[in-house]
Amino acid sequence: MVFQSYAIWPHMNVFDNVAFPLKVGKNVRKKEVAARVEKSLALVHLEELKDRPATNLSGGNSKGLP
C-alpha cells in the first residue's frame, strides 16, 4: 500500500515513481535502474501498468487493476 497524498509524484508515471529513489542520490546505472524497476513491478503484478500515470492506480479494480 502507498499513501497517495504524499508518497507519489503525480506528474510521473508508475515506472518513474518506482525508479525515482534509485535515480536520486545513488550511483546506479540506467540499465540497472530499469532492471530493478521491472523486477519490482513484476513482483507486485504491475508490470503492465508501468506507463500509466501513478495517480490512476487508486480505486481498486474499478481502475483496471489486476
PDB file with one MODEL, atoms N, CA, C and O in Angstrom:
MODEL        1
ATOM      1  N   MET A   1       0.839  -1.170   0.000  1.00  0.00           N
ATOM      2  CA  MET A   1       0.000   0.000   0.000  1.00  0.00           C
ATOM      3  C   MET A   1       0.887   1.237   0.000  1.00  0.00           C
ATOM      4  O   MET A   1       1.887   1.293   0.716  1.00  0.00           O
ATOM      5  N   VAL A   2       0.516   2.228  -0.806  1.00  0.00           N
ATOM      6  CA  VAL A   2       1.219   3.504  -0.858  1.00  0.00           C
ATOM      7  C   VAL A   2       0.193   4.593  -0.644  1.00  0.00           C
ATOM      8  O   VAL A   2      -0.811   4.656  -1.354  1.00  0.00           O
ATOM      9  N   PHE A   3       0.437   5.449   0.326  1.00  0.00           N
ATOM     10  CA  PHE A   3      -0.475   6.553   0.568  1.00  0.00           C
ATOM     11  C   PHE A   3      -0.295   7.590  -0.526  1.00  0.00           C
ATOM     12  O   PHE A   3       0.807   8.102  -0.717  1.00  0.00           O
ATOM     13  N   GLN A   4      -1.352   7.902  -1.237  1.00  0.00           N
ATOM     14  CA  GLN A   4      -1.282   8.809  -2.365  1.00  0.00           C
ATOM     15  C   GLN A   4      -0.970  10.246  -1.992  1.00  0.00           C
ATOM     16  O   GLN A   4      -0.286  10.941  -2.743  1.00  0.00           O
ATOM     17  N   SER A   5      -1.445  10.695  -0.878  1.00  0.00           N
ATOM     18  CA  SER A   5      -1.378  12.108  -0.570  1.00  0.00           C
ATOM     19  C   SER A   5       0.039  12.671  -0.567  1.00  0.00           C
ATOM     20  O   SER A   5       0.226  13.846  -0.881  1.00  0.00           O
ATOM     21  N   TYR A   6       1.033  11.871  -0.224  1.00  0.00           N
ATOM     22  CA  TYR A   6       2.378  12.410  -0.168  1.00  0.00           C
ATOM     23  C   TYR A   6       3.456  11.446  -0.652  1.00  0.00           C
ATOM     24  O   TYR A   6       4.639  11.784  -0.615  1.00  0.00           O
ATOM     25  N   ALA A   7       3.085  10.285  -1.094  1.00  0.00           N
ATOM     26  CA  ALA A   7       4.090   9.277  -1.416  1.00  0.00           C
ATOM     27  C   ALA A   7       4.313   9.071  -2.910  1.00  0.00           C
ATOM     28  O   ALA A   7       5.191   8.292  -3.283  1.00  0.00           O
ATOM     29  N   ILE A   8       3.566   9.728  -3.766  1.00  0.00           N
ATOM     30  CA  ILE A   8       3.787   9.590  -5.204  1.00  0.00           C
ATOM     31  C   ILE A   8       3.956  10.969  -5.831  1.00  0.00           C
ATOM     32  O   ILE A   8       3.524  11.982  -5.283  1.00  0.00           O
ATOM     33  N   TRP A   9       4.587  10.975  -6.977  1.00  0.00           N
ATOM     34  CA  TRP A   9       4.747  12.202  -7.737  1.00  0.00           C
ATOM     35  C   TRP A   9       3.722  12.153  -8.866  1.00  0.00           C
ATOM     36  O   TRP A   9       3.862  11.353  -9.791  1.00  0.00           O
ATOM     37  N   PRO A  10       2.693  12.999  -8.803  1.00  0.00           N
ATOM     38  CA  PRO A  10       1.578  12.922  -9.742  1.00  0.00           C
ATOM     39  C   PRO A  10       1.944  13.235 -11.196  1.00  0.00           C
ATOM     40  O   PRO A  10       1.207  12.865 -12.110  1.00  0.00           O
ATOM     41  N   HIS A  11       3.053  13.898 -11.413  1.00  0.00           N
ATOM     42  CA  HIS A  11       3.461  14.231 -12.778  1.00  0.00           C
ATOM     43  C   HIS A  11       4.271  13.112 -13.436  1.00  0.00           C
ATOM     44  O   HIS A  11       4.689  13.242 -14.586  1.00  0.00           O
ATOM     45  N   MET A  12       4.493  12.012 -12.706  1.00  0.00           N
ATOM     46  CA  MET A  12       5.266  10.883 -13.235  1.00  0.00           C
ATOM     47  C   MET A  12       4.392   9.638 -13.367  1.00  0.00           C
ATOM     48  O   MET A  12       3.397   9.474 -12.662  1.00  0.00           O
ATOM     49  N   ASN A  13       4.794   8.770 -14.290  1.00  0.00           N
ATOM     50  CA  ASN A  13       4.080   7.508 -14.434  1.00  0.00           C
ATOM     51  C   ASN A  13       4.558   6.519 -13.363  1.00  0.00           C
ATOM     52  O   ASN A  13       5.426   6.841 -12.553  1.00  0.00           O
ATOM     53  N   VAL A  14       3.987   5.332 -13.373  1.00  0.00           N
ATOM     54  CA  VAL A  14       4.294   4.317 -12.365  1.00  0.00           C
ATOM     55  C   VAL A  14       5.778   3.954 -12.398  1.00  0.00           C
ATOM     56  O   VAL A  14       6.430   3.906 -11.355  1.00  0.00           O
ATOM     57  N   PHE A  15       6.301   3.702 -13.571  1.00  0.00           N
ATOM     58  CA  PHE A  15       7.715   3.335 -13.709  1.00  0.00           C
ATOM     59  C   PHE A  15       8.612   4.395 -13.094  1.00  0.00           C
ATOM     60  O   PHE A  15       9.505   4.070 -12.312  1.00  0.00           O
ATOM     61  N   ASP A  16       8.388   5.655 -13.436  1.00  0.00           N
ATOM     62  CA  ASP A  16       9.235   6.733 -12.946  1.00  0.00           C
ATOM     63  C   ASP A  16       9.109   6.935 -11.436  1.00  0.00           C
ATOM     64  O   ASP A  16      10.086   7.310 -10.787  1.00  0.00           O
ATOM     65  N   ASN A  17       7.935   6.697 -10.870  1.00  0.00           N
ATOM     66  CA  ASN A  17       7.764   6.781  -9.424  1.00  0.00           C
ATOM     67  C   ASN A  17       8.592   5.710  -8.719  1.00  0.00           C
ATOM     68  O   ASN A  17       9.220   5.979  -7.695  1.00  0.00           O
ATOM     69  N   VAL A  18       8.591   4.512  -9.262  1.00  0.00           N
ATOM     70  CA  VAL A  18       9.365   3.428  -8.650  1.00  0.00           C
ATOM     71  C   VAL A  18      10.866   3.678  -8.838  1.00  0.00           C
ATOM     72  O   VAL A  18      11.662   3.370  -7.951  1.00  0.00           O
ATOM     73  N   ALA A  19      11.245   4.227  -9.975  1.00  0.00           N
ATOM     74  CA  ALA A  19      12.658   4.461 -10.281  1.00  0.00           C
ATOM     75  C   ALA A  19      13.243   5.658  -9.538  1.00  0.00           C
ATOM     76  O   ALA A  19      14.457   5.725  -9.342  1.00  0.00           O
ATOM     77  N   PHE A  20      12.422   6.579  -9.132  1.00  0.00           N
ATOM     78  CA  PHE A  20      12.910   7.834  -8.558  1.00  0.00           C
ATOM     79  C   PHE A  20      13.931   7.656  -7.428  1.00  0.00           C
ATOM     80  O   PHE A  20      14.985   8.291  -7.479  1.00  0.00           O
ATOM     81  N   PRO A  21      13.676   6.837  -6.426  1.00  0.00           N
ATOM     82  CA  PRO A  21      14.673   6.694  -5.344  1.00  0.00           C
ATOM     83  C   PRO A  21      16.015   6.147  -5.829  1.00  0.00           C
ATOM     84  O   PRO A  21      17.054   6.449  -5.243  1.00  0.00           O
ATOM     85  N   LEU A  22      15.999   5.354  -6.882  1.00  0.00           N
ATOM     86  CA  LEU A  22      17.247   4.812  -7.414  1.00  0.00           C
ATOM     87  C   LEU A  22      18.038   5.856  -8.195  1.00  0.00           C
ATOM     88  O   LEU A  22      19.257   5.747  -8.326  1.00  0.00           O
ATOM     89  N   LYS A  23      17.352   6.857  -8.707  1.00  0.00           N
ATOM     90  CA  LYS A  23      17.997   7.895  -9.510  1.00  0.00           C
ATOM     91  C   LYS A  23      18.525   9.055  -8.675  1.00  0.00           C
ATOM     92  O   LYS A  23      19.442   9.755  -9.103  1.00  0.00           O
ATOM     93  N   VAL A  24      17.967   9.264  -7.507  1.00  0.00           N
ATOM     94  CA  VAL A  24      18.321  10.409  -6.685  1.00  0.00           C
ATOM     95  C   VAL A  24      19.319   9.994  -5.607  1.00  0.00           C
ATOM     96  O   VAL A  24      19.029   9.126  -4.782  1.00  0.00           O
ATOM     97  N   GLY A  25      20.475  10.609  -5.620  1.00  0.00           N
ATOM     98  CA  GLY A  25      21.462  10.351  -4.587  1.00  0.00           C
ATOM     99  C   GLY A  25      22.153   9.010  -4.659  1.00  0.00           C
ATOM    100  O   GLY A  25      22.868   8.634  -3.730  1.00  0.00           O
ATOM    101  N   LYS A  26      21.960   8.295  -5.718  1.00  0.00           N
ATOM    102  CA  LYS A  26      22.590   6.986  -5.872  1.00  0.00           C
ATOM    103  C   LYS A  26      23.397   6.979  -7.167  1.00  0.00           C
ATOM    104  O   LYS A  26      23.138   7.762  -8.081  1.00  0.00           O
ATOM    105  N   ASN A  27      24.355   6.104  -7.227  1.00  0.00           N
ATOM    106  CA  ASN A  27      25.150   5.959  -8.438  1.00  0.00           C
ATOM    107  C   ASN A  27      24.764   4.638  -9.112  1.00  0.00           C
ATOM    108  O   ASN A  27      25.559   3.701  -9.180  1.00  0.00           O
ATOM    109  N   VAL A  28      23.534   4.589  -9.603  1.00  0.00           N
ATOM    110  CA  VAL A  28      23.010   3.381 -10.235  1.00  0.00           C
ATOM    111  C   VAL A  28      22.864   3.646 -11.730  1.00  0.00           C
ATOM    112  O   VAL A  28      22.267   4.642 -12.140  1.00  0.00           O
ATOM    113  N   ARG A  29      23.406   2.761 -12.522  1.00  0.00           N
ATOM    114  CA  ARG A  29      23.336   2.913 -13.987  1.00  0.00           C
ATOM    115  C   ARG A  29      21.893   2.795 -14.471  1.00  0.00           C
ATOM    116  O   ARG A  29      21.065   2.133 -13.845  1.00  0.00           O
ATOM    117  N   LYS A  30      21.609   3.449 -15.599  1.00  0.00           N
ATOM    118  CA  LYS A  30      20.245   3.450 -16.147  1.00  0.00           C
ATOM    119  C   LYS A  30      19.732   2.040 -16.404  1.00  0.00           C
ATOM    120  O   LYS A  30      18.572   1.742 -16.117  1.00  0.00           O
ATOM    121  N   LYS A  31      20.577   1.176 -16.938  1.00  0.00           N
ATOM    122  CA  LYS A  31      20.146  -0.202 -17.212  1.00  0.00           C
ATOM    123  C   LYS A  31      19.810  -0.939 -15.913  1.00  0.00           C
ATOM    124  O   LYS A  31      18.865  -1.725 -15.866  1.00  0.00           O
ATOM    125  N   GLU A  32      20.582  -0.681 -14.874  1.00  0.00           N
ATOM    126  CA  GLU A  32      20.320  -1.319 -13.582  1.00  0.00           C
ATOM    127  C   GLU A  32      19.033  -0.789 -12.967  1.00  0.00           C
ATOM    128  O   GLU A  32      18.264  -1.548 -12.379  1.00  0.00           O
ATOM    129  N   VAL A  33      18.799   0.511 -13.102  1.00  0.00           N
ATOM    130  CA  VAL A  33      17.550   1.104 -12.612  1.00  0.00           C
ATOM    131  C   VAL A  33      16.369   0.438 -13.303  1.00  0.00           C
ATOM    132  O   VAL A  33      15.417   0.009 -12.650  1.00  0.00           O
ATOM    133  N   ALA A  34      16.436   0.356 -14.627  1.00  0.00           N
ATOM    134  CA  ALA A  34      15.347  -0.249 -15.391  1.00  0.00           C
ATOM    135  C   ALA A  34      15.117  -1.701 -14.983  1.00  0.00           C
ATOM    136  O   ALA A  34      13.972  -2.129 -14.831  1.00  0.00           O
ATOM    137  N   ALA A  35      16.189  -2.455 -14.807  1.00  0.00           N
ATOM    138  CA  ALA A  35      16.062  -3.868 -14.420  1.00  0.00           C
ATOM    139  C   ALA A  35      15.427  -4.002 -13.037  1.00  0.00           C
ATOM    140  O   ALA A  35      14.563  -4.855 -12.830  1.00  0.00           O
ATOM    141  N   ARG A  36      15.848  -3.170 -12.101  1.00  0.00           N
ATOM    142  CA  ARG A  36      15.283  -3.237 -10.747  1.00  0.00           C
ATOM    143  C   ARG A  36      13.819  -2.840 -10.722  1.00  0.00           C
ATOM    144  O   ARG A  36      13.012  -3.447 -10.017  1.00  0.00           O
ATOM    145  N   VAL A  37      13.479  -1.812 -11.500  1.00  0.00           N
ATOM    146  CA  VAL A  37      12.087  -1.367 -11.541  1.00  0.00           C
ATOM    147  C   VAL A  37      11.214  -2.444 -12.174  1.00  0.00           C
ATOM    148  O   VAL A  37      10.143  -2.759 -11.655  1.00  0.00           O
ATOM    149  N   GLU A  38      11.661  -3.004 -13.280  1.00  0.00           N
ATOM    150  CA  GLU A  38      10.893  -4.072 -13.942  1.00  0.00           C
ATOM    151  C   GLU A  38      10.678  -5.249 -12.991  1.00  0.00           C
ATOM    152  O   GLU A  38       9.579  -5.799 -12.918  1.00  0.00           O
ATOM    153  N   LYS A  39      11.719  -5.631 -12.269  1.00  0.00           N
ATOM    154  CA  LYS A  39      11.611  -6.751 -11.322  1.00  0.00           C
ATOM    155  C   LYS A  39      10.634  -6.420 -10.191  1.00  0.00           C
ATOM    156  O   LYS A  39       9.826  -7.260  -9.792  1.00  0.00           O
ATOM    157  N   SER A  40      10.715  -5.197  -9.683  1.00  0.00           N
ATOM    158  CA  SER A  40       9.818  -4.782  -8.598  1.00  0.00           C
ATOM    159  C   SER A  40       8.366  -4.743  -9.054  1.00  0.00           C
ATOM    160  O   SER A  40       7.474  -5.187  -8.332  1.00  0.00           O
ATOM    161  N   LEU A  41       8.129  -4.218 -10.238  1.00  0.00           N
ATOM    162  CA  LEU A  41       6.758  -4.155 -10.751  1.00  0.00           C
ATOM    163  C   LEU A  41       6.204  -5.551 -11.015  1.00  0.00           C
ATOM    164  O   LEU A  41       5.026  -5.811 -10.773  1.00  0.00           O
ATOM    165  N   ALA A  42       7.050  -6.444 -11.508  1.00  0.00           N
ATOM    166  CA  ALA A  42       6.610  -7.823 -11.745  1.00  0.00           C
ATOM    167  C   ALA A  42       6.266  -8.513 -10.422  1.00  0.00           C
ATOM    168  O   ALA A  42       5.324  -9.303 -10.356  1.00  0.00           O
ATOM    169  N   LEU A  43       7.017  -8.218  -9.394  1.00  0.00           N
ATOM    170  CA  LEU A  43       6.786  -8.828  -8.090  1.00  0.00           C
ATOM    171  C   LEU A  43       5.394  -8.503  -7.549  1.00  0.00           C
ATOM    172  O   LEU A  43       4.777  -9.329  -6.877  1.00  0.00           O
ATOM    173  N   VAL A  44       4.906  -7.304  -7.843  1.00  0.00           N
ATOM    174  CA  VAL A  44       3.581  -6.895  -7.364  1.00  0.00           C
ATOM    175  C   VAL A  44       2.535  -6.897  -8.482  1.00  0.00           C
ATOM    176  O   VAL A  44       1.452  -6.332  -8.331  1.00  0.00           O
ATOM    177  N   HIS A  45       2.869  -7.535  -9.599  1.00  0.00           N
ATOM    178  CA  HIS A  45       1.959  -7.710 -10.736  1.00  0.00           C
ATOM    179  C   HIS A  45       1.468  -6.384 -11.310  1.00  0.00           C
ATOM    180  O   HIS A  45       0.290  -6.243 -11.641  1.00  0.00           O
ATOM    181  N   LEU A  46       2.367  -5.420 -11.426  1.00  0.00           N
ATOM    182  CA  LEU A  46       2.007  -4.127 -12.009  1.00  0.00           C
ATOM    183  C   LEU A  46       2.816  -3.809 -13.264  1.00  0.00           C
ATOM    184  O   LEU A  46       2.768  -2.683 -13.759  1.00  0.00           O
ATOM    185  N   GLU A  47       3.548  -4.777 -13.777  1.00  0.00           N
ATOM    186  CA  GLU A  47       4.402  -4.524 -14.930  1.00  0.00           C
ATOM    187  C   GLU A  47       3.636  -4.005 -16.147  1.00  0.00           C
ATOM    188  O   GLU A  47       4.180  -3.226 -16.930  1.00  0.00           O
ATOM    189  N   GLU A  48       2.405  -4.420 -16.312  1.00  0.00           N
ATOM    190  CA  GLU A  48       1.607  -3.960 -17.458  1.00  0.00           C
ATOM    191  C   GLU A  48       1.116  -2.529 -17.282  1.00  0.00           C
ATOM    192  O   GLU A  48       0.637  -1.915 -18.236  1.00  0.00           O
ATOM    193  N   LEU A  49       1.231  -1.994 -16.069  1.00  0.00           N
ATOM    194  CA  LEU A  49       0.739  -0.650 -15.787  1.00  0.00           C
ATOM    195  C   LEU A  49       1.864   0.372 -15.644  1.00  0.00           C
ATOM    196  O   LEU A  49       1.627   1.483 -15.170  1.00  0.00           O
ATOM    197  N   LYS A  50       3.069   0.018 -16.043  1.00  0.00           N
ATOM    198  CA  LYS A  50       4.226   0.883 -15.808  1.00  0.00           C
ATOM    199  C   LYS A  50       4.136   2.236 -16.503  1.00  0.00           C
ATOM    200  O   LYS A  50       4.716   3.207 -16.016  1.00  0.00           O
ATOM    201  N   ASP A  51       3.439   2.327 -17.606  1.00  0.00           N
ATOM    202  CA  ASP A  51       3.322   3.592 -18.332  1.00  0.00           C
ATOM    203  C   ASP A  51       2.115   4.429 -17.899  1.00  0.00           C
ATOM    204  O   ASP A  51       1.943   5.558 -18.358  1.00  0.00           O
ATOM    205  N   ARG A  52       1.302   3.886 -17.037  1.00  0.00           N
ATOM    206  CA  ARG A  52       0.095   4.571 -16.563  1.00  0.00           C
ATOM    207  C   ARG A  52       0.477   5.693 -15.596  1.00  0.00           C
ATOM    208  O   ARG A  52       1.409   5.533 -14.808  1.00  0.00           O
ATOM    209  N   PRO A  53      -0.225   6.817 -15.644  1.00  0.00           N
ATOM    210  CA  PRO A  53       0.024   7.849 -14.628  1.00  0.00           C
ATOM    211  C   PRO A  53      -0.183   7.253 -13.236  1.00  0.00           C
ATOM    212  O   PRO A  53      -1.158   6.540 -13.001  1.00  0.00           O
ATOM    213  N   ALA A  54       0.717   7.542 -12.332  1.00  0.00           N
ATOM    214  CA  ALA A  54       0.651   6.955 -10.993  1.00  0.00           C
ATOM    215  C   ALA A  54      -0.643   7.303 -10.272  1.00  0.00           C
ATOM    216  O   ALA A  54      -1.125   6.522  -9.452  1.00  0.00           O
ATOM    217  N   THR A  55      -1.201   8.450 -10.567  1.00  0.00           N
ATOM    218  CA  THR A  55      -2.442   8.864  -9.907  1.00  0.00           C
ATOM    219  C   THR A  55      -3.638   8.047 -10.376  1.00  0.00           C
ATOM    220  O   THR A  55      -4.709   8.134  -9.776  1.00  0.00           O
ATOM    221  N   ASN A  56      -3.482   7.260 -11.426  1.00  0.00           N
ATOM    222  CA  ASN A  56      -4.574   6.434 -11.931  1.00  0.00           C
ATOM    223  C   ASN A  56      -4.560   5.014 -11.396  1.00  0.00           C
ATOM    224  O   ASN A  56      -5.257   4.154 -11.934  1.00  0.00           O
ATOM    225  N   LEU A  57      -3.790   4.744 -10.358  1.00  0.00           N
ATOM    226  CA  LEU A  57      -3.740   3.402  -9.795  1.00  0.00           C
ATOM    227  C   LEU A  57      -4.743   3.189  -8.679  1.00  0.00           C
ATOM    228  O   LEU A  57      -5.061   2.042  -8.365  1.00  0.00           O
ATOM    229  N   SER A  58      -5.246   4.227  -8.079  1.00  0.00           N
ATOM    230  CA  SER A  58      -6.159   4.041  -6.962  1.00  0.00           C
ATOM    231  C   SER A  58      -7.541   3.627  -7.444  1.00  0.00           C
ATOM    232  O   SER A  58      -7.873   3.750  -8.623  1.00  0.00           O
ATOM    233  N   GLY A  59      -8.329   3.139  -6.515  1.00  0.00           N
ATOM    234  CA  GLY A  59      -9.684   2.786  -6.861  1.00  0.00           C
ATOM    235  C   GLY A  59      -9.923   1.307  -7.021  1.00  0.00           C
ATOM    236  O   GLY A  59     -11.028   0.894  -7.371  1.00  0.00           O
ATOM    237  N   GLY A  60      -8.902   0.491  -6.770  1.00  0.00           N
ATOM    238  CA  GLY A  60      -9.072  -0.954  -6.892  1.00  0.00           C
ATOM    239  C   GLY A  60      -9.384  -1.383  -8.297  1.00  0.00           C
ATOM    240  O   GLY A  60      -8.890  -0.781  -9.250  1.00  0.00           O
ATOM    241  N   ASN A  61     -10.191  -2.408  -8.453  1.00  0.00           N
ATOM    242  CA  ASN A  61     -10.481  -2.970  -9.773  1.00  0.00           C
ATOM    243  C   ASN A  61     -11.279  -2.048 -10.667  1.00  0.00           C
ATOM    244  O   ASN A  61     -11.347  -2.272 -11.876  1.00  0.00           O
ATOM    245  N   SER A  62     -11.878  -1.029 -10.112  1.00  0.00           N
ATOM    246  CA  SER A  62     -12.646  -0.109 -10.947  1.00  0.00           C
ATOM    247  C   SER A  62     -11.735   0.670 -11.888  1.00  0.00           C
ATOM    248  O   SER A  62     -12.209   1.252 -12.864  1.00  0.00           O
ATOM    249  N   LYS A  63     -10.431   0.689 -11.609  1.00  0.00           N
ATOM    250  CA  LYS A  63      -9.460   1.381 -12.462  1.00  0.00           C
ATOM    251  C   LYS A  63      -8.675   0.410 -13.322  1.00  0.00           C
ATOM    252  O   LYS A  63      -7.710   0.810 -13.974  1.00  0.00           O
ATOM    253  N   GLY A  64      -9.058  -0.838 -13.338  1.00  0.00           N
ATOM    254  CA  GLY A  64      -8.401  -1.810 -14.182  1.00  0.00           C
ATOM    255  C   GLY A  64      -7.219  -2.518 -13.548  1.00  0.00           C
ATOM    256  O   GLY A  64      -6.396  -3.091 -14.261  1.00  0.00           O
ATOM    257  N   LEU A  65      -7.115  -2.493 -12.241  1.00  0.00           N
ATOM    258  CA  LEU A  65      -6.017  -3.209 -11.598  1.00  0.00           C
ATOM    259  C   LEU A  65      -6.307  -4.701 -11.621  1.00  0.00           C
ATOM    260  O   LEU A  65      -7.461  -5.131 -11.620  1.00  0.00           O
ATOM    261  N   PRO A  66      -5.219  -5.486 -11.643  1.00  0.00           N
ATOM    262  CA  PRO A  66      -5.410  -6.947 -11.623  1.00  0.00           C
ATOM    263  C   PRO A  66      -5.986  -7.417 -10.316  1.00  0.00           C
ATOM    264  O   PRO A  66      -6.208  -8.614 -10.135  1.00  0.00           O
TER     265      PRO A  66
ENDMDL
END
